Amino acid sequence: MTATQKPGNPVTRFAKTAIDIARNFNAELTAAGEAMARTNRFPQSRSQADLAQAKQLHPASSGKVLTGV
């Protein structure tokens, strides 16, 4: 065995590495989901500019004709 080679079966090391990667990815997704849930529980008030933009009416263009087909 060389100084740089790790002990153990290479297939076992690969499997353990793959499982560790999956666990870390799952932990990141869980943390992101919890952060999103926290922001949804305490919604921020909308700024005046957002409210004004939401109240604007967008008229349909005169070139388009809606038909009930």
Secondary structure, DSSP 4 states (H G I P E B T S, - for coil): --SSSPSS-HHHHHHHHHHHHHHHHHHHHHHHHHHHHHHHHSPPPPPHHHHHHHH---PPPTT------
